[in-house]
Amino acid sequence: QVQLVESGGGMVQAGGSLRLSCAASGRIFDLNFMGWYRQVPGKAREFVARISSGGTTVYADSVMGRFTISRDNGENTAYLQMSSLKPEDTAVYYCNIRKSIFESGSWGQGTQVTVSS
């Protein structure tokens, strides 16, 4: 019904930047929120940022001021611009889309981000 495809991950040195993209397709007309989460082995998946269909954004305090989430409603694509990357940002980044913040929604397959010191 809903498909999300992440791209843009890779390896970067500390202090560098990456831009992740998430393309959504399918029955997404009433899914109001798109967001990014990340996960490292042995740890729970954690929230990074989300954006509503109206453009309201919320960030985890660990990335606030360094990451920017945006969306192109015409293309049903969300972006995560990551700057001043730190080694602790290393994780698999997952895109998520959901109807409300109280739903689990749908997930992409993830894209690896590796930040070296």
N, C-alpha and C positions, 0 to 999 in steps of 0.2 A: 504494500500500500504506500509506504513512504520509504524513500531511499536517500541516504546521505553519503556523500563521497568527500573525504578530506584530502587535501593536498598541500604541499608547501613545506612539509617537514624536511629536516636535514640536519647536518652538523654545522655548528658555528662556534666560534671562540667567544669566551666571556666578553660581554660588552657589545656584542654584535646584535644584529636584528634578523628577524624572519617574519614572513607574512603567511599565515595559514588561510586556506580557503575551504569552505564547506558548501557544496552544491546540493540543494535539496530538490527532490522531484517526487511526484505522486500526489496523493490526496492531502495537501498541506494547506488548503485555503483557510482553515479555521485553527491552524496551529500558530499561536501567537508569539511564542518565545523560541528563539534560537540561542544556543549557548555553547560554551566550550568548557570541557572538563579535562583533567589530566590524571594519569595514574602511573605509578612506578611499581615494580614487582614487590609483593609483600605488603603493600599499603593500599588503603581504600582510595577509590576514585574521589578526587576532590574538585570542587567547583572553582572555576577560573573567572568566567564572565558570562553574562547573558544580555540579550537585547530583545525588547518587545517589538511587535509590529509597528508601534508608534515611535520607536526610537529611544525609549527609556533604557538606560544601561545600568548594570550593577556589576561590580568587580569584587573579587576577593582582595582583602587588604594586602596580601602578599604580592600582588601584581599591580595594584593601583599606582598610577603615575608612570608605569612602564609599558603596560599593554593597553591597546585600544580595540574594542570590538565595534564592528559596523556591519551593515547589511545593505544589500541591493535587492529591494523588494521585486523589482522587475525581473531579475534573474534568479530570485529565490536563493541567494547566496549570502552567506555570512563570512566575515573575515576577522582574523585576529592578528593585528599588527603588534609584534613583540619587539621591544627595544630594550637596551641595557640588560641583555640576557645574562643570567647567572647559572652556574653549574647546577644549582638546586632547581632550576626550571626544567632540567632534563626529565622527560617523561614521554609517554604516549599520550597525545592529545586527541580527544574525541569530540566530535560535534554532536549536538543534541537538539532536537526540536520537539516541542510539546505544546499542548493546548493551554495549560496553566502551570504555574510554579508548583502546584500540588500533584502533578502527574509526572510519571517517569518518562514518558515519551519514547521517541525512537533514537537510535544511535548509529553513528557511522562506524567504520572499521578501525579508525584511528590512524594517526600519522606520527612517526617517531621524531622527536626533537631532542637532539643531543648537544649540550653546551659544554665545551671543554675549557679548562682553566688555563 
